[in-house]
Structures are given as C-alpha cells and as structure tokens.
Amino acid sequence: MSGRDEIGVGLIGLGTIGTGVAKVLQRNAAEIEARLGCPLRLVRIADLDTERDRGVSLDGIRFDSDAEGLIDDPGVDLVVELIGGYDVAQRLITRALSAGKSVVTANKALLALHGKALFDAAEKGGADIAFEASVGGGIPILRSLREGLNANRIESVRGIINGTTNYILTEMERGGEDFEVVLKRAQELGYAEADPSFDVDGIDAAHKITLLAAMAFGAELTFEEVPTEGIGQIEPIDIDAAAEFGFRIKLLAITKLHREGGEPRLEVRVHPTMVPASSLLAKVDGSMNAVAVAGDAVGPTLFYGAGAGELPTASAVVADLIELARERRRAQVGRVAPLSYLPHTMRPLPLLPLGELEGRAYLRFQVLDRPGVLAQIGALLGDQGISIESLIQKGRAEPGGSVPVLVLTHPASEAAIRRALDGIDQLPDVAAPTRFVRIEEDL
Amino acid sequence: MSGRDEIGVGLIGLGTIGTGVAKVLQRNAAEIEARLGCPLRLVRIADLDTERDRGVSLDGIRFDSDAEGLIDDPGVDLVVELIGGYDVAQRLITRALSAGKSVVTANKALLALHGKALFDAAEKGGADIAFEASVGGGIPILRSLREGLNANRIESVRGIINGTTNYILTEMERGGEDFEVVLKRAQELGYAEADPSFDVDGIDAAHKITLLAAMAFGAELTFEEVPTEGIGQIEPIDIDAAAEFGFRIKLLAITKLHREGGEPRLEVRVHPTMVPASSLLAKVDGSMNAVAVAGDAVGPTLFYGAGAGELPTASAVVADLIELARERRRAQVGRVAPLSYLPHTMRPLPLLPLGELEGRAYLRFQVLDRPGVLAQIGALLGDQGISIESLIQKGRAEPGGSVPVLVLTHPASEAAIRRALDGIDQLPDVAAPTRFVRIEEDL
C-alpha cells in the first residue's frame, strides 16, 4: 500500500467490461469504502485505444497504452486484466503475479486452457488470482461453490451459462423464427459477436463448465475433453415439439461426479437440452444465466442473474477487487485455493463416456410418407431396447416429399440410441439424418 | 490450534441441526480437508440430553451437558451455538467470543434483537461471529450479499424466507384446503412447530429480513419496527383469485432503500403478497426458500435452495466453520464486517411508512347481495382516486346471505386504500371486514 491508506487499482483493457469497472468503482466508491474500510481507487488504465470516449470520467486516472508500465507502477496494488485472448493476457497476468500483485480477470478461455500455469504463477509470486466474472457474469457462483457450499460433496452443476445462445433460443421460441434469422438480429443488436461461433457452438460454455467442474469436484481442468454441441441444428419444430412433450430447449452445460462403484468418473458436456417446463431453469429467458448446484447436504440450489453485460460483469470484477484489497491490507494471500480444492489434492478424473449416459431422448425423424416406415423405425429402436413414450406426426407430405416424426423415448442409454440411429438413418425411407436432443430431468 | 494441525470444533446443542453438523463434518471430512488444508474435527458436544440416540456416531467425541466447560476446553478452537433462544445462548456466545473463540450460530432471533451486543463482543474479544445458517438455510445468501454483491448499491431484497409458511400456502393451493387444515397436517408431519405462531405470524421472516436489511443497506437492526402480517387470514378463495388475476400468494419479506430526494428511507415489511405467476419467486414451492436481490450494477439476481432442515442448514453452519478455520489457521480475525458494513458506518434509517407504498392491490369484499352495493364500494374507492382493473363476482348468495367480490385495483397508495376500506367496511351491505393483499411486481 506504499504507506497510503487506499488500494490502487490498475485496469488493463478499457472495453465494455473495463468501462463498467471504472463506472462501478466511481459511483459506488462510498459504499465500497464503508464495507472495505479504505478507498479502492482506479489509478491507472492501459488500453491500445486511448482516444475513444467511453462515457466515463477518467479525471485523475493515468491512461495510456503501457500495460507493462501499469503493472510495474508502485501506485498499482491490484491489476485487472480485461483484454481477453491468450498470449498477451497470459504474459501480463504472469508479470503481475510474479511481482506479487494480485490479479482479477474475466478471461475464462485463458483459465480453462492455461489455468494451472496461472495458479502456479500466483503461488510462486505470493499473489492471488480471482475470476468470479469469468462464469455467470454478475452471479456470485464461483464464490458460492468455493465457500458457500464447500461443506458439501457436490453432486452436479448444471447451468445456462451463455447468454447469447439463451437469447437466441428464447427469441426463436417467441417468434417461431429460424436460428439464422434470430442470430442475424442478435448480431445487429450487439447480443452476438460478428464471429458467433464461440458462443453458438458451445465453446464459451465449455470453457466455463471446465472451471465449474474443477471447482465442484477437484478435477484437473479438462477443456479439450468436454463434448460440446452448439445450437445451430435446433429448428422451430424442435422447440414446438419440446413444448408439446412438456419441455423447453436450453443450451445446458452439465457436470456430475459419478462416485458409485470404484474410481469416480467425471461427466461433463455442453449441448442443447430439453429441461422440464416446470423447472426453474426453464424460466430463465433472454440473456439471463442460471446455475443449478446439487450438494449432498444442501440438496438442490439455483443461482440466477445476468450472465454478461457491462455492469453485471463489473459487479463481479469489483467484488473480487474488494476481496483482494482486504487481503492486501492485511498482507495476506492464498486464503482460499483458486479452484476451491488445494492444488495438491486436485487430480485428473476419467471421463464418463457419453454412451453410458441414460435418459429419455427426443428424436426427430424425417421420413418419406410411405406405409411401413414407422414400423421399421420402431423395430430398429426396439432392437436396441428403446421404447417410445410419445410420438407426434403432423400433416402429410406432398407426393414424394417427407414429413417429420417427433418421438419422445423412454429412458435408454445414449450408446443404444446411437446404434439405433445408425441403422435408421440408412433406411431408404428416411430422408435426412435424425436429430437427437438429450433430456435432463430432476431439475 | 495448540500446536495441532487440526481445528477443533465444539458444538453446543445436539438437536436436528446439530446432528446434521456432526454428520456433515464426519462424512465430508476428506472433502473439507482437501479445501481447508487440515482436518476440521468435532471434538466436543454439549447438550442437556446426553441419552437420546440421534443416529450419528459420536465415537471419540466428548459429550456431556457442560457447555461452559466446552467453551473453555483448550481443544475447542471454534464454537457452534445451536440451542436457540435468547439469554442462555447470548451468555454462551459472549463467553466464547470473550475468550477469543470464534462462534457460528443459526440464531436469527437473537441476532435480530441483540446482534449489536454480539458483534461488539466479537470485536472486543478478537473473534468472529458467523451466521450464514440464520437466513435461507443452506442458501449462501448472506455470503453473497456480504461479498458476492458488495460492489453494488443494493436496491431491494425480497424473499421467501420461511419454509413452513411456504409449505402451507403451497399445500392450500394444491388441495384447495383451509389454512387450519393444512397447518394441522404440517404439525403432524413435523413441518410446523406445536406453537406455530413464530412461523405463521411472520415473526421468523421478520427476524431474517432485519438481518438482510442491515447487510444490504448498512441499516442498524430494526426488528421491533418491521410491519409484520402472517398468513392466517389467507383463504382458498384468495389463492384462486390470485391465479385468475395472474398471481400466486407468497409470504414475502421485503426490504428496499428509497434514496430519491433527501434522506434515504428504509422500506421493510413481511406479509402475504401476490407475486406475478410468471416470476421465479412464484415457482418456489413447498418448504424451499428463495431470495431475490437487485443491485445497481448486477441488476436482478435470485438465490434458491432449501431454507431449513437438518442437512441444508448444516451445510451453511459447516461453511462458516471452514471460513473461521481458515482465519484461525492464519491467526486472523475480522476479515469482513459481520453485517457487511463496518460498524462505524452503520446508521439508523428512518422507515418509509406503509401508507406511502404504491402498488396494485387485491381486495376481497364480502357483501350482501343487494342492488347498489358495488356502486357504493366503487364510489368510495373512487373518492380516494382508486380505480378497479378487474372484478370477479361468482355465484349468488342465499337470501339474506353474503357473497365475496374480488377486486384487482390499479396502482394506488396504501394510505388511500386504507381510507377507502375504513369507509367501505362501515357500509350496511358489507358483511365482513375487507381483506387486502399487497401486490409486488417487477419480480
């Protein structure tokens, strides 16, 4: 603290979230000081673009493009990294940690891929790294897993943790519009990136569930192994069918630990999922996020809030700054392990293959409207022990055309479903690859 | 730690929650150690009844009725108070804190009435007092307000924070049964106490919202001033009417800070409330709890989970123990102020009178079935500037009997409603006092 009774914050990256951090630190300065006991002051900002007006006062704050100078500035006690990306961000974070300056970041991609190196650098440098804003925006979900629920054996973490895809699915449902139409509008409104693949293909959610799985189960980070499927294949007919069967479709990120019998195995996956229409997760609309956590003692819980955006994300960044400022004032570090479990207790966990998942399934067959085709499909499902709970066929095809047949199965293993679909999609009367959406219950 | 690399826990009160704490500490010992870095061991228990079998192993744990001996035991680093009540609990907690031993308690009644004395004792004794289990059972709501959302100016906290009343209202809705019938069944099932007044009259929820208001706004504890109304007056007809108007009835505890114009004023109240059927709070059924918090940066959030019960409450108690154990290992204390705001920044806040509340209202008139009575009621409402949005009258009375008339008003001040009802309830054709249920929107 260099003899000052205030904590100086240096901010690298004055984009949307960085601007939010500046706003929150300024307008809530009195509230923050009443909780922390001293001012938490933004003293320096680094960004390549020093010209653009962000609509926030930068009076008294040094602002240039020198990120390394910021880190080395003795007036900067805590460093916020909000530039995103990999190499430069990692180099800057590591530089700060090595200088004993604790870091706040929202960079889930970097954490999911290179978290271990960063946590090692923090330990070596005698500094902390905090990253509440990296998952669930303003929802204090990491803090809740790490501290609020840490008396539990966590059983599952299941969440809507990508606002862009939830916005698109909600709009598709409202207007009955196609994915591509809604995506284009979301891009025009700034809810989706020009290159939307990170969001719509589920990669962003996979980064986040990687962090959640590590914190919930002490599993070493496994981003490369997370089976991931985006929402691009979902069509309005699937959303309608979900409603008829009593579900809604959400891009869910799921992780569970299977402790039964022998070595524990980690289930982790991201894909469009039908959730019961009566569940709380089904009510999470637009760009909102929610994470359901089940623990052996606490039972089911749910944490809901804005998953992205300038001020909600800044809320999480500044909460981390307050926590690190407390530690800095007490000359303490390492109070809680960054991933909840102490590093030496974390271990690689074998993954549960998707084929072993059991559950009801939604199947959309596209069939030529000829006698006998449903019997053939039913037989191939039956061969794999899969029985049909409900079936919807609407309308008749034009001569020579095809019609969709929508099926809800009784519980079956995913391996059995895959085997049945392999056969079904070879049938001459099946006109297109069958769509398969997993169903998640007990929510 | 007396040279041992473990933290010793002493537990006063081996009732339902105490038993849960013993179970969680035992069965999740490995998980807890992997997060904390050393064992957290239950070493001693005090309870007046040392005979009853609680279904938990007490091997190796000293168990007697000597609470003071437990506090003074050098093997006890942290003390858990779970006996409830006022005088004895306060004396024991104060004794522990004065000896520099941090305390975990779930005693919301004691905290709401005598919190300040306890926090002073903690500061003087160089110890911490933690009480996550006192509000929302296993939901880490206090931790989230104190740390997760502490970058925000909190705008409102609104919650279903009493499981017994939510269970009763849910059952009344499911079965169309009267309050007294469901209450009796809840008592038989152990969901309600033999003397249910603490729960059904809203006192328990008032204790909890007192703590939440203090943590959200830095308001000095104001339990005596919380306007509180229980659910005993709610009848099945009101629940049905709520559904027809698009609402559900919940016992809501509400606090908001009105910062507009001059000195901030505190709104705090507990009463049956109609919430929009589409809101997340409306989906919180049975004995579950949920708390909606809105902050100026984070926007709307919601925290959901079991609000009571052996293991969920133990989840919160043990999370507090882990936090205090971390501090004990580092010989630290006072990391975060117990009510989030540093004591010297807390202040008494003037209360917003209920009369100044504005909102739509539900009114149930009981009228003699004579021509002109609705016109009289409408005129008296109109005199106060209250207009009717929707009106339901079902069936006709027996000759000489009365019928209910159910009204949803447009927004009006509560003072105007009270004035109108004063007049209406004097009308010769009004057969019983009018029922008034407040409506809470923007949820």
Chai-1 contact restraints between the chains, C-beta under 6 A:
chainA,res_idxA,chainB,res_idxB,connection_type,confidence,min_distance_angstrom,max_distance_angstrom,comment,restraint_id
A,V24,B,A151,contact,1.0,0.0,6.0,A-B,restraint_1
A,V24,B,A297,contact,1.0,0.0,6.0,A-B,restraint_2
A,N28,B,R153,contact,1.0,0.0,6.0,A-B,restraint_3
A,E31,B,R153,contact,1.0,0.0,6.0,A-B,restraint_4
A,A34,B,Y341,contact,1.0,0.0,6.0,A-B,restraint_5
A,A34,B,T345,contact,1.0,0.0,6.0,A-B,restraint_6
A,R35,B,N150,contact,1.0,0.0,6.0,A-B,restraint_7
A,R35,B,S340,contact,1.0,0.0,6.0,A-B,restraint_8
A,R35,B,Y341,contact,1.0,0.0,6.0,A-B,restraint_9
A,G37,B,L342,contact,1.0,0.0,6.0,A-B,restraint_10
A,G138,B,V298,contact,1.0,0.0,6.0,A-B,restraint_11
A,P140,B,S144,contact,1.0,0.0,6.0,A-B,restraint_12
A,P140,B,G148,contact,1.0,0.0,6.0,A-B,restraint_13
A,R143,B,G148,contact,1.0,0.0,6.0,A-B,restraint_14
A,S144,B,P140,contact,1.0,0.0,6.0,A-B,restraint_15
A,G148,B,P140,contact,1.0,0.0,6.0,A-B,restraint_16
A,G148,B,R143,contact,1.0,0.0,6.0,A-B,restraint_17
A,G148,B,A319,contact,1.0,0.0,6.0,A-B,restraint_18
A,N150,B,R35,contact,1.0,0.0,6.0,A-B,restraint_19
A,N150,B,A319,contact,1.0,0.0,6.0,A-B,restraint_20
A,N150,B,I322,contact,1.0,0.0,6.0,A-B,restraint_21
A,A151,B,V24,contact,1.0,0.0,6.0,A-B,restraint_22
A,A151,B,S315,contact,1.0,0.0,6.0,A-B,restraint_23
A,A151,B,V318,contact,1.0,0.0,6.0,A-B,restraint_24
A,A151,B,A319,contact,1.0,0.0,6.0,A-B,restraint_25
A,N152,B,S315,contact,1.0,0.0,6.0,A-B,restraint_26
A,R153,B,N28,contact,1.0,0.0,6.0,A-B,restraint_27
A,R153,B,E31,contact,1.0,0.0,6.0,A-B,restraint_28
A,L280,B,K283,contact,1.0,0.0,6.0,A-B,restraint_29
A,K283,B,L280,contact,1.0,0.0,6.0,A-B,restraint_30
A,A297,B,V24,contact,1.0,0.0,6.0,A-B,restraint_31
A,A297,B,L311,contact,1.0,0.0,6.0,A-B,restraint_32
A,A297,B,A314,contact,1.0,0.0,6.0,A-B,restraint_33
A,A297,B,S315,contact,1.0,0.0,6.0,A-B,restraint_34
A,V298,B,G138,contact,1.0,0.0,6.0,A-B,restraint_35
A,V298,B,P312,contact,1.0,0.0,6.0,A-B,restraint_36
A,V298,B,S315,contact,1.0,0.0,6.0,A-B,restraint_37
A,G299,B,A306,contact,1.0,0.0,6.0,A-B,restraint_38
A,G299,B,P312,contact,1.0,0.0,6.0,A-B,restraint_39
A,T301,B,G305,contact,1.0,0.0,6.0,A-B,restraint_40
A,L302,B,Y304,contact,1.0,0.0,6.0,A-B,restraint_41
A,Y304,B,L302,contact,1.0,0.0,6.0,A-B,restraint_42
A,G305,B,T301,contact,1.0,0.0,6.0,A-B,restraint_43
A,A306,B,G299,contact,1.0,0.0,6.0,A-B,restraint_44
A,L311,B,A297,contact,1.0,0.0,6.0,A-B,restraint_45
A,P312,B,V298,contact,1.0,0.0,6.0,A-B,restraint_46
A,P312,B,G299,contact,1.0,0.0,6.0,A-B,restraint_47
A,A314,B,A297,contact,1.0,0.0,6.0,A-B,restraint_48
A,S315,B,A151,contact,1.0,0.0,6.0,A-B,restraint_49
A,S315,B,N152,contact,1.0,0.0,6.0,A-B,restraint_50
A,S315,B,A297,contact,1.0,0.0,6.0,A-B,restraint_51
A,S315,B,V298,contact,1.0,0.0,6.0,A-B,restraint_52
A,V318,B,A151,contact,1.0,0.0,6.0,A-B,restraint_53
A,A319,B,G148,contact,1.0,0.0,6.0,A-B,restraint_54
A,A319,B,N150,contact,1.0,0.0,6.0,A-B,restraint_55
A,A319,B,A151,contact,1.0,0.0,6.0,A-B,restraint_56
A,I322,B,N150,contact,1.0,0.0,6.0,A-B,restraint_57
A,R326,B,R335,contact,1.0,0.0,6.0,A-B,restraint_58
A,R335,B,R326,contact,1.0,0.0,6.0,A-B,restraint_59
A,S340,B,R35,contact,1.0,0.0,6.0,A-B,restraint_60
A,Y341,B,A34,contact,1.0,0.0,6.0,A-B,restraint_61
A,Y341,B,R35,contact,1.0,0.0,6.0,A-B,restraint_62
A,L342,B,G37,contact,1.0,0.0,6.0,A-B,restraint_63
A,T345,B,A34,contact,1.0,0.0,6.0,A-B,restraint_64
